[in-house]
Amino acid sequence: MSNDDMRVATCAELTGYWVWAARRPWLWLDPTLAGLGLTSMARGRYALRNGELLDKTPSH
């Protein structure tokens, strides 16, 4: 997948599902969804800026 493809897919995810979820405030009462939303937004912003996925595992 190219960097541009990554950006397009990330933008679609952020403006699709997460916009839908943001318009349903009762969903955010679930701590799991709230944590997933915060993580997804941060990873999505990183992917848009850098054209690559942010790995969940720390690199040492």
Predicted model as a PDB file, atoms N, CA, C, CB and O in Angstrom, pLDDT in the B-factor column:
MODEL        1                                                                  
ATOM      1  N   MET A   1       0.851  -1.164   0.000  1.00 80.00           N  
ATOM      2  CA  MET A   1       0.000   0.000   0.000  1.00 80.00           C  
ATOM      3  C   MET A   1       0.902   1.233   0.000  1.00 80.00           C  
ATOM      4  CB  MET A   1      -0.971  -0.005   1.223  1.00 80.00           C  
ATOM      5  O   MET A   1       1.839   1.318   0.793  1.00 80.00           O  
ATOM      6  N   SER A   2       0.625   2.169  -0.871  1.00 85.00           N  
ATOM      7  CA  SER A   2       1.437   3.382  -0.946  1.00 85.00           C  
ATOM      8  C   SER A   2       1.052   4.358   0.170  1.00 85.00           C  
ATOM      9  CB  SER A   2       1.275   4.054  -2.327  1.00 85.00           C  
ATOM     10  O   SER A   2       0.019   4.200   0.822  1.00 85.00           O  
ATOM     11  N   ASN A   3       1.890   5.354   0.374  1.00 83.00           N  
ATOM     12  CA  ASN A   3       1.589   6.383   1.376  1.00 83.00           C  
ATOM     13  C   ASN A   3       0.283   7.096   1.050  1.00 83.00           C  
ATOM     14  CB  ASN A   3       2.736   7.401   1.463  1.00 83.00           C  
ATOM     15  O   ASN A   3      -0.514   7.381   1.944  1.00 83.00           O  
ATOM     16  N   ASP A   4       0.068   7.381  -0.221  1.00 86.00           N  
ATOM     17  CA  ASP A   4      -1.182   8.051  -0.611  1.00 86.00           C  
ATOM     18  C   ASP A   4      -2.390   7.158  -0.345  1.00 86.00           C  
ATOM     19  CB  ASP A   4      -1.139   8.447  -2.098  1.00 86.00           C  
ATOM     20  O   ASP A   4      -3.425   7.638   0.116  1.00 86.00           O  
ATOM     21  N   ASP A   5      -2.265   5.855  -0.634  1.00 87.00           N  
ATOM     22  CA  ASP A   5      -3.354   4.923  -0.347  1.00 87.00           C  
ATOM     23  C   ASP A   5      -3.651   4.888   1.149  1.00 87.00           C  
ATOM     24  CB  ASP A   5      -3.005   3.512  -0.852  1.00 87.00           C  
ATOM     25  O   ASP A   5      -4.810   4.827   1.560  1.00 87.00           O  
ATOM     26  N   MET A   6      -2.593   4.928   1.959  1.00 85.00           N  
ATOM     27  CA  MET A   6      -2.753   4.924   3.415  1.00 85.00           C  
ATOM     28  C   MET A   6      -3.514   6.162   3.870  1.00 85.00           C  
ATOM     29  CB  MET A   6      -1.380   4.856   4.115  1.00 85.00           C  
ATOM     30  O   MET A   6      -4.402   6.080   4.719  1.00 85.00           O  
ATOM     31  N   ARG A   7      -3.162   7.295   3.305  1.00 87.00           N  
ATOM     32  CA  ARG A   7      -3.839   8.540   3.682  1.00 87.00           C  
ATOM     33  C   ARG A   7      -5.317   8.519   3.286  1.00 87.00           C  
ATOM     34  CB  ARG A   7      -3.141   9.741   3.029  1.00 87.00           C  
ATOM     35  O   ARG A   7      -6.173   8.968   4.048  1.00 87.00           O  
ATOM     36  N   VAL A   8      -5.612   8.001   2.103  1.00 89.00           N  
ATOM     37  CA  VAL A   8      -7.004   7.930   1.637  1.00 89.00           C  
ATOM     38  C   VAL A   8      -7.815   7.013   2.550  1.00 89.00           C  
ATOM     39  CB  VAL A   8      -7.071   7.425   0.169  1.00 89.00           C  
ATOM     40  O   VAL A   8      -8.925   7.361   2.950  1.00 89.00           O  
ATOM     41  N   ALA A   9      -7.265   5.841   2.881  1.00 89.00           N  
ATOM     42  CA  ALA A   9      -7.973   4.898   3.755  1.00 89.00           C  
ATOM     43  C   ALA A   9      -8.170   5.486   5.149  1.00 89.00           C  
ATOM     44  CB  ALA A   9      -7.203   3.569   3.849  1.00 89.00           C  
ATOM     45  O   ALA A   9      -9.233   5.322   5.747  1.00 89.00           O  
ATOM     46  N   THR A  10      -7.164   6.161   5.663  1.00 88.00           N  
ATOM     47  CA  THR A  10      -7.262   6.777   6.991  1.00 88.00           C  
ATOM     48  C   THR A  10      -8.317   7.871   7.007  1.00 88.00           C  
ATOM     49  CB  THR A  10      -5.908   7.351   7.420  1.00 88.00           C  
ATOM     50  O   THR A  10      -9.124   7.949   7.933  1.00 88.00           O  
ATOM     51  N   CYS A  11      -8.310   8.703   5.999  1.00 90.00           N  
ATOM     52  CA  CYS A  11      -9.293   9.787   5.915  1.00 90.00           C  
ATOM     53  C   CYS A  11     -10.713   9.209   5.840  1.00 90.00           C  
ATOM     54  CB  CYS A  11      -9.009  10.687   4.680  1.00 90.00           C  
ATOM     55  O   CYS A  11     -11.630   9.737   6.470  1.00 90.00           O  
ATOM     56  N   ALA A  12     -10.893   8.135   5.077  1.00 92.00           N  
ATOM     57  CA  ALA A  12     -12.207   7.507   4.966  1.00 92.00           C  
ATOM     58  C   ALA A  12     -12.669   6.968   6.316  1.00 92.00           C  
ATOM     59  CB  ALA A  12     -12.173   6.378   3.930  1.00 92.00           C  
ATOM     60  O   ALA A  12     -13.844   7.097   6.662  1.00 92.00           O  
ATOM     61  N   GLU A  13     -11.766   6.372   7.076  1.00 89.00           N  
ATOM     62  CA  GLU A  13     -12.121   5.838   8.397  1.00 89.00           C  
ATOM     63  C   GLU A  13     -12.484   6.959   9.366  1.00 89.00           C  
ATOM     64  CB  GLU A  13     -10.962   5.009   8.968  1.00 89.00           C  
ATOM     65  O   GLU A  13     -13.470   6.866  10.096  1.00 89.00           O  
ATOM     66  N   LEU A  14     -11.685   8.007   9.364  1.00 88.00           N  
ATOM     67  CA  LEU A  14     -11.937   9.108  10.300  1.00 88.00           C  
ATOM     68  C   LEU A  14     -13.204   9.883   9.951  1.00 88.00           C  
ATOM     69  CB  LEU A  14     -10.748  10.057  10.320  1.00 88.00           C  
ATOM     70  O   LEU A  14     -13.930  10.314  10.847  1.00 88.00           O  
ATOM     71  N   THR A  15     -13.473  10.061   8.676  1.00 91.00           N  
ATOM     72  CA  THR A  15     -14.649  10.830   8.277  1.00 91.00           C  
ATOM     73  C   THR A  15     -15.885   9.959   8.088  1.00 91.00           C  
ATOM     74  CB  THR A  15     -14.362  11.581   7.003  1.00 91.00           C  
ATOM     75  O   THR A  15     -16.981  10.473   7.862  1.00 91.00           O  
ATOM     76  N   GLY A  16     -15.713   8.653   8.177  1.00 92.00           N  
ATOM     77  CA  GLY A  16     -16.829   7.732   8.059  1.00 92.00           C  
ATOM     78  C   GLY A  16     -17.331   7.306   9.423  1.00 92.00           C  
ATOM     79  O   GLY A  16     -18.186   7.958  10.022  1.00 92.00           O  
ATOM     80  N   TYR A  17     -16.789   6.207   9.901  1.00 91.00           N  
ATOM     81  CA  TYR A  17     -17.262   5.642  11.165  1.00 91.00           C  
ATOM     82  C   TYR A  17     -17.127   6.619  12.323  1.00 91.00           C  
ATOM     83  CB  TYR A  17     -16.504   4.374  11.482  1.00 91.00           C  
ATOM     84  O   TYR A  17     -18.063   6.781  13.106  1.00 91.00           O  
ATOM     85  N   TRP A  18     -15.981   7.268  12.444  1.00 89.00           N  
ATOM     86  CA  TRP A  18     -15.767   8.096  13.637  1.00 89.00           C  
ATOM     87  C   TRP A  18     -16.613   9.363  13.641  1.00 89.00           C  
ATOM     88  CB  TRP A  18     -14.309   8.469  13.746  1.00 89.00           C  
ATOM     89  O   TRP A  18     -16.950   9.865  14.714  1.00 89.00           O  
ATOM     90  N   VAL A  19     -16.961   9.886  12.489  1.00 91.00           N  
ATOM     91  CA  VAL A  19     -17.913  11.005  12.446  1.00 91.00           C  
ATOM     92  C   VAL A  19     -19.292  10.508  12.865  1.00 91.00           C  
ATOM     93  CB  VAL A  19     -17.970  11.643  11.020  1.00 91.00           C  
ATOM     94  O   VAL A  19     -20.005  11.180  13.611  1.00 91.00           O  
ATOM     95  N   TRP A  20     -19.659   9.325  12.379  1.00 94.00           N  
ATOM     96  CA  TRP A  20     -20.933   8.723  12.774  1.00 94.00           C  
ATOM     97  C   TRP A  20     -20.976   8.550  14.296  1.00 94.00           C  
ATOM     98  CB  TRP A  20     -21.140   7.353  12.062  1.00 94.00           C  
ATOM     99  O   TRP A  20     -21.961   8.915  14.938  1.00 94.00           O  
ATOM    100  N   ALA A  21     -19.904   7.991  14.870  1.00 92.00           N  
ATOM    101  CA  ALA A  21     -19.857   7.750  16.319  1.00 92.00           C  
ATOM    102  C   ALA A  21     -19.867   9.060  17.108  1.00 92.00           C  
ATOM    103  CB  ALA A  21     -18.608   6.935  16.680  1.00 92.00           C  
ATOM    104  O   ALA A  21     -20.478   9.138  18.174  1.00 92.00           O  
ATOM    105  N   ALA A  22     -19.201  10.075  16.595  1.00 91.00           N  
ATOM    106  CA  ALA A  22     -19.136  11.359  17.304  1.00 91.00           C  
ATOM    107  C   ALA A  22     -20.514  12.009  17.421  1.00 91.00           C  
ATOM    108  CB  ALA A  22     -18.172  12.310  16.587  1.00 91.00           C  
ATOM    109  O   ALA A  22     -20.746  12.813  18.324  1.00 91.00           O  
ATOM    110  N   ARG A  23     -21.413  11.671  16.528  1.00 95.00           N  
ATOM    111  CA  ARG A  23     -22.768  12.230  16.561  1.00 95.00           C  
ATOM    112  C   ARG A  23     -23.709  11.441  17.471  1.00 95.00           C  
ATOM    113  CB  ARG A  23     -23.341  12.273  15.159  1.00 95.00           C  
ATOM    114  O   ARG A  23     -24.902  11.735  17.543  1.00 95.00           O  
ATOM    115  N   ARG A  24     -23.170  10.444  18.162  1.00 95.00           N  
ATOM    116  CA  ARG A  24     -23.952   9.625  19.085  1.00 95.00           C  
ATOM    117  C   ARG A  24     -23.271   9.629  20.450  1.00 95.00           C  
ATOM    118  CB  ARG A  24     -24.112   8.170  18.548  1.00 95.00           C  
ATOM    119  O   ARG A  24     -22.550   8.691  20.791  1.00 95.00           O  
ATOM    120  N   PRO A  25     -23.500  10.682  21.226  1.00 94.00           N  
ATOM    121  CA  PRO A  25     -22.765  10.855  22.481  1.00 94.00           C  
ATOM    122  C   PRO A  25     -22.968   9.722  23.483  1.00 94.00           C  
ATOM    123  CB  PRO A  25     -23.166  12.142  23.118  1.00 94.00           C  
ATOM    124  O   PRO A  25     -22.085   9.478  24.305  1.00 94.00           O  
ATOM    125  N   TRP A  26     -24.094   9.028  23.441  1.00 96.00           N  
ATOM    126  CA  TRP A  26     -24.319   7.927  24.374  1.00 96.00           C  
ATOM    127  C   TRP A  26     -23.333   6.784  24.159  1.00 96.00           C  
ATOM    128  CB  TRP A  26     -25.740   7.412  24.238  1.00 96.00           C  
ATOM    129  O   TRP A  26     -23.063   6.025  25.090  1.00 96.00           O  
ATOM    130  N   LEU A  27     -22.788   6.644  22.946  1.00 94.00           N  
ATOM    131  CA  LEU A  27     -21.792   5.602  22.700  1.00 94.00           C  
ATOM    132  C   LEU A  27     -20.533   5.813  23.540  1.00 94.00           C  
ATOM    133  CB  LEU A  27     -21.426   5.564  21.220  1.00 94.00           C  
ATOM    134  O   LEU A  27     -19.866   4.855  23.928  1.00 94.00           O  
ATOM    135  N   TRP A  28     -20.220   7.074  23.814  1.00 93.00           N  
ATOM    136  CA  TRP A  28     -18.980   7.420  24.501  1.00 93.00           C  
ATOM    137  C   TRP A  28     -19.047   7.171  25.999  1.00 93.00           C  
ATOM    138  CB  TRP A  28     -18.643   8.861  24.248  1.00 93.00           C  
ATOM    139  O   TRP A  28     -18.056   7.366  26.703  1.00 93.00           O  
ATOM    140  N   LEU A  29     -20.202   6.742  26.496  1.00 96.00           N  
ATOM    141  CA  LEU A  29     -20.308   6.353  27.900  1.00 96.00           C  
ATOM    142  C   LEU A  29     -19.623   5.012  28.157  1.00 96.00           C  
ATOM    143  CB  LEU A  29     -21.777   6.280  28.321  1.00 96.00           C  
ATOM    144  O   LEU A  29     -19.322   4.671  29.301  1.00 96.00           O  
ATOM    145  N   ASP A  30     -19.382   4.264  27.098  1.00 95.00           N  
ATOM    146  CA  ASP A  30     -18.659   2.992  27.196  1.00 95.00           C  
ATOM    147  C   ASP A  30     -17.158   3.288  27.230  1.00 95.00           C  
ATOM    148  CB  ASP A  30     -19.017   2.038  25.996  1.00 95.00           C  
ATOM    149  O   ASP A  30     -16.618   3.804  26.252  1.00 95.00           O  
ATOM    150  N   PRO A  31     -16.474   2.973  28.336  1.00 95.00           N  
ATOM    151  CA  PRO A  31     -15.049   3.291  28.447  1.00 95.00           C  
ATOM    152  C   PRO A  31     -14.193   2.639  27.359  1.00 95.00           C  
ATOM    153  CB  PRO A  31     -14.542   2.866  29.797  1.00 95.00           C  
ATOM    154  O   PRO A  31     -13.170   3.191  26.954  1.00 95.00           O  
ATOM    155  N   THR A  32     -14.612   1.474  26.895  1.00 94.00           N  
ATOM    156  CA  THR A  32     -13.843   0.803  25.838  1.00 94.00           C  
ATOM    157  C   THR A  32     -13.885   1.614  24.548  1.00 94.00           C  
ATOM    158  CB  THR A  32     -14.387  -0.622  25.589  1.00 94.00           C  
ATOM    159  O   THR A  32     -12.857   1.817  23.903  1.00 94.00           O  
ATOM    160  N   LEU A  33     -15.071   2.075  24.176  1.00 91.00           N  
ATOM    161  CA  LEU A  33     -15.193   2.873  22.956  1.00 91.00           C  
ATOM    162  C   LEU A  33     -14.484   4.206  23.111  1.00 91.00           C  
ATOM    163  CB  LEU A  33     -16.664   3.098  22.604  1.00 91.00           C  
ATOM    164  O   LEU A  33     -13.848   4.683  22.171  1.00 91.00           O  
ATOM    165  N   ALA A  34     -14.585   4.806  24.275  1.00 92.00           N  
ATOM    166  CA  ALA A  34     -13.904   6.086  24.504  1.00 92.00           C  
ATOM    167  C   ALA A  34     -12.393   5.922  24.346  1.00 92.00           C  
ATOM    168  CB  ALA A  34     -14.237   6.637  25.911  1.00 92.00           C  
ATOM    169  O   ALA A  34     -11.749   6.756  23.709  1.00 92.00           O  
ATOM    170  N   GLY A  35     -11.828   4.880  24.905  1.00 92.00           N  
ATOM    171  CA  GLY A  35     -10.391   4.629  24.769  1.00 92.00           C  
ATOM    172  C   GLY A  35     -10.003   4.318  23.342  1.00 92.00           C  
ATOM    173  O   GLY A  35      -8.979   4.795  22.850  1.00 92.00           O  
ATOM    174  N   LEU A  36     -10.823   3.514  22.670  1.00 91.00           N  
ATOM    175  CA  LEU A  36     -10.550   3.180  21.272  1.00 91.00           C  
ATOM    176  C   LEU A  36     -10.622   4.426  20.399  1.00 91.00           C  
ATOM    177  CB  LEU A  36     -11.541   2.118  20.766  1.00 91.00           C  
ATOM    178  O   LEU A  36      -9.811   4.598  19.489  1.00 91.00           O  
ATOM    179  N   GLY A  37     -11.586   5.290  20.672  1.00 90.00           N  
ATOM    180  CA  GLY A  37     -11.717   6.524  19.901  1.00 90.00           C  
ATOM    181  C   GLY A  37     -10.496   7.414  20.034  1.00 90.00           C  
ATOM    182  O   GLY A  37      -9.994   7.945  19.043  1.00 90.00           O  
ATOM    183  N   LEU A  38     -10.020   7.575  21.256  1.00 89.00           N  
ATOM    184  CA  LEU A  38      -8.831   8.414  21.469  1.00 89.00           C  
ATOM    185  C   LEU A  38      -7.608   7.832  20.770  1.00 89.00           C  
ATOM    186  CB  LEU A  38      -8.548   8.569  22.970  1.00 89.00           C  
ATOM    187  O   LEU A  38      -6.844   8.554  20.130  1.00 89.00           O  
ATOM    188  N   THR A  39      -7.433   6.525  20.899  1.00 90.00           N  
ATOM    189  CA  THR A  39      -6.295   5.865  20.251  1.00 90.00           C  
ATOM    190  C   THR A  39      -6.406   5.959  18.732  1.00 90.00           C  
ATOM    191  CB  THR A  39      -6.208   4.391  20.684  1.00 90.00           C  
ATOM    192  O   THR A  39      -5.420   6.238  18.050  1.00 90.00           O  
ATOM    193  N   SER A  40      -7.601   5.727  18.206  1.00 89.00           N  
ATOM    194  CA  SER A  40      -7.806   5.770  16.758  1.00 89.00           C  
ATOM    195  C   SER A  40      -7.555   7.158  16.187  1.00 89.00           C  
ATOM    196  CB  SER A  40      -9.215   5.324  16.417  1.00 89.00           C  
ATOM    197  O   SER A  40      -6.966   7.299  15.116  1.00 89.00           O  
ATOM    198  N   MET A  41      -8.004   8.179  16.906  1.00 87.00           N  
ATOM    199  CA  MET A  41      -7.774   9.545  16.419  1.00 87.00           C  
ATOM    200  C   MET A  41      -6.275   9.864  16.364  1.00 87.00           C  
ATOM    201  CB  MET A  41      -8.500  10.567  17.322  1.00 87.00           C  
ATOM    202  O   MET A  41      -5.792  10.438  15.388  1.00 87.00           O  
ATOM    203  N   ALA A  42      -5.559   9.493  17.401  1.00 88.00           N  
ATOM    204  CA  ALA A  42      -4.115   9.768  17.428  1.00 88.00           C  
ATOM    205  C   ALA A  42      -3.404   8.995  16.328  1.00 88.00           C  
ATOM    206  CB  ALA A  42      -3.515   9.405  18.800  1.00 88.00           C  
ATOM    207  O   ALA A  42      -2.562   9.552  15.624  1.00 88.00           O  
ATOM    208  N   ARG A  43      -3.734   7.724  16.175  1.00 89.00           N  
ATOM    209  CA  ARG A  43      -3.087   6.919  15.136  1.00 89.00           C  
ATOM    210  C   ARG A  43      -3.477   7.411  13.745  1.00 89.00           C  
ATOM    211  CB  ARG A  43      -3.458   5.435  15.295  1.00 89.00           C  
ATOM    212  O   ARG A  43      -2.652   7.418  12.831  1.00 89.00           O  
ATOM    213  N   GLY A  44      -4.737   7.823  13.588  1.00 89.00           N  
ATOM    214  CA  GLY A  44      -5.191   8.347  12.296  1.00 89.00           C  
ATOM    215  C   GLY A  44      -4.474   9.630  11.909  1.00 89.00           C  
ATOM    216  O   GLY A  44      -4.070   9.806  10.759  1.00 89.00           O  
ATOM    217  N   ARG A  45      -4.320  10.521  12.874  1.00 88.00           N  
ATOM    218  CA  ARG A  45      -3.601  11.775  12.591  1.00 88.00           C  
ATOM    219  C   ARG A  45      -2.154  11.502  12.218  1.00 88.00           C  
ATOM    220  CB  ARG A  45      -3.657  12.718  13.805  1.00 88.00           C  
ATOM    221  O   ARG A  45      -1.607  12.150  11.326  1.00 88.00           O  
ATOM    222  N   TYR A  46      -1.534  10.549  12.892  1.00 90.00           N  
ATOM    223  CA  TYR A  46      -0.157  10.175  12.566  1.00 90.00           C  
ATOM    224  C   TYR A  46      -0.091   9.619  11.136  1.00 90.00           C  
ATOM    225  CB  TYR A  46       0.382   9.128  13.586  1.00 90.00           C  
ATOM    226  O   TYR A  46       0.801   9.982  10.368  1.00 90.00           O  
ATOM    227  N   ALA A  47      -1.036   8.738  10.783  1.00 88.00           N  
ATOM    228  CA  ALA A  47      -1.051   8.143   9.448  1.00 88.00           C  
ATOM    229  C   ALA A  47      -1.264   9.204   8.368  1.00 88.00           C  
ATOM    230  CB  ALA A  47      -2.144   7.075   9.357  1.00 88.00           C  
ATOM    231  O   ALA A  47      -0.634   9.149   7.313  1.00 88.00           O  
ATOM    232  N   LEU A  48      -2.144  10.163   8.626  1.00 88.00           N  
ATOM    233  CA  LEU A  48      -2.355  11.232   7.646  1.00 88.00           C  
ATOM    234  C   LEU A  48      -1.103  12.073   7.455  1.00 88.00           C  
ATOM    235  CB  LEU A  48      -3.513  12.123   8.077  1.00 88.00           C  
ATOM    236  O   LEU A  48      -0.755  12.447   6.335  1.00 88.00           O  
ATOM    237  N   ARG A  49      -0.438  12.363   8.552  1.00 88.00           N  
ATOM    238  CA  ARG A  49       0.753  13.219   8.494  1.00 88.00           C  
ATOM    239  C   ARG A  49       1.950  12.492   7.874  1.00 88.00           C  
ATOM    240  CB  ARG A  49       1.116  13.707   9.898  1.00 88.00           C  
ATOM    241  O   ARG A  49       2.703  13.080   7.097  1.00 88.00           O  
ATOM    242  N   ASN A  50       2.122  11.216   8.220  1.00 86.00           N  
ATOM    243  CA  ASN A  50       3.335  10.500   7.829  1.00 86.00           C  
ATOM    244  C   ASN A  50       3.149   9.447   6.738  1.00 86.00           C  
ATOM    245  CB  ASN A  50       3.910   9.850   9.019  1.00 86.00           C  
ATOM    246  O   ASN A  50       4.131   8.940   6.195  1.00 86.00           O  
ATOM    247  N   GLY A  51       1.908   9.116   6.415  1.00 84.00           N  
ATOM    248  CA  GLY A  51       1.657   8.136   5.370  1.00 84.00           C  
ATOM    249  C   GLY A  51       2.008   6.717   5.770  1.00 84.00           C  
ATOM    250  O   GLY A  51       2.243   5.869   4.909  1.00 84.00           O  
ATOM    251  N   GLU A  52       2.048   6.447   7.070  1.00 83.00           N  
ATOM    252  CA  GLU A  52       2.326   5.100   7.550  1.00 83.00           C  
ATOM    253  C   GLU A  52       1.578   4.864   8.854  1.00 83.00           C  
ATOM    254  CB  GLU A  52       3.845   4.883   7.743  1.00 83.00           C  
ATOM    255  O   GLU A  52       1.240   5.804   9.572  1.00 83.00           O  
ATOM    256  N   LEU A  53       1.326   3.588   9.148  1.00 84.00           N  
ATOM    257  CA  LEU A  53       0.643   3.251  10.390  1.00 84.00           C  
ATOM    258  C   LEU A  53       1.587   3.386  11.566  1.00 84.00           C  
ATOM    259  CB  LEU A  53       0.073   1.834  10.327  1.00 84.00           C  
ATOM    260  O   LEU A  53       2.779   3.091  11.469  1.00 84.00           O  
ATOM    261  N   LEU A  54       1.041   3.832  12.663  1.00 81.00           N  
ATOM    262  CA  LEU A  54       1.785   3.890  13.905  1.00 81.00           C  
ATOM    263  C   LEU A  54       1.647   2.539  14.583  1.00 81.00           C  
ATOM    264  CB  LEU A  54       1.282   5.047  14.825  1.00 81.00           C  
ATOM    265  O   LEU A  54       0.540   2.112  14.910  1.00 81.00           O  
ATOM    266  N   ASP A  55       2.761   1.873  14.792  1.00 75.00           N  
ATOM    267  CA  ASP A  55       2.761   0.542  15.387  1.00 75.00           C  
ATOM    268  C   ASP A  55       2.362   0.636  16.863  1.00 75.00           C  
ATOM    269  CB  ASP A  55       4.153  -0.127  15.236  1.00 75.00           C  
ATOM    270  O   ASP A  55       2.729   1.585  17.557  1.00 75.00           O  
ATOM    271  N   LYS A  56       1.614  -0.352  17.325  1.00 70.00           N  
ATOM    272  CA  LYS A  56       1.174  -0.366  18.715  1.00 70.00           C  
ATOM    273  C   LYS A  56       2.288  -0.786  19.670  1.00 70.00           C  
ATOM    274  CB  LYS A  56      -0.010  -1.294  18.872  1.00 70.00           C  
ATOM    275  O   LYS A  56       2.246  -0.463  20.857  1.00 70.00           O  
ATOM    276  N   THR A  57       3.264  -1.492  19.163  1.00 71.00           N  
ATOM    277  CA  THR A  57       4.336  -1.961  20.038  1.00 71.00           C  
ATOM    278  C   THR A  57       5.485  -0.964  20.053  1.00 71.00           C  
ATOM    279  CB  THR A  57       4.837  -3.343  19.591  1.00 71.00           C  
ATOM    280  O   THR A  57       5.859  -0.435  19.006  1.00 71.00           O  
ATOM    281  N   PRO A  58       6.044  -0.705  21.222  1.00 64.00           N  
ATOM    282  CA  PRO A  58       7.174   0.224  21.293  1.00 64.00           C  
ATOM    283  C   PRO A  58       8.409  -0.382  20.641  1.00 64.00           C  
ATOM    284  CB  PRO A  58       7.477   0.600  22.753  1.00 64.00           C  
ATOM    285  O   PRO A  58       8.676  -1.575  20.785  1.00 64.00           O  
ATOM    286  N   SER A  59       9.141   0.431  19.939  1.00 61.00           N  
ATOM    287  CA  SER A  59      10.382  -0.047  19.338  1.00 61.00           C  
ATOM    288  C   SER A  59      11.553   0.358  20.215  1.00 61.00           C  
ATOM    289  CB  SER A  59      10.555   0.506  17.904  1.00 61.00           C  
ATOM    290  O   SER A  59      11.715   1.532  20.549  1.00 61.00           O  
ATOM    291  N   HIS A  60      12.351  -0.598  20.578  1.00 53.00           N  
ATOM    292  CA  HIS A  60      13.521  -0.353  21.440  1.00 53.00           C  
ATOM    293  C   HIS A  60      14.774  -0.739  20.717  1.00 53.00           C  
ATOM    294  CB  HIS A  60      13.418  -1.128  22.763  1.00 53.00           C  
ATOM    295  O   HIS A  60      15.868  -0.611  21.266  1.00 53.00           O  
TER     296      HIS A  60                                                      
ENDMDL                                                                          
END                                                                             
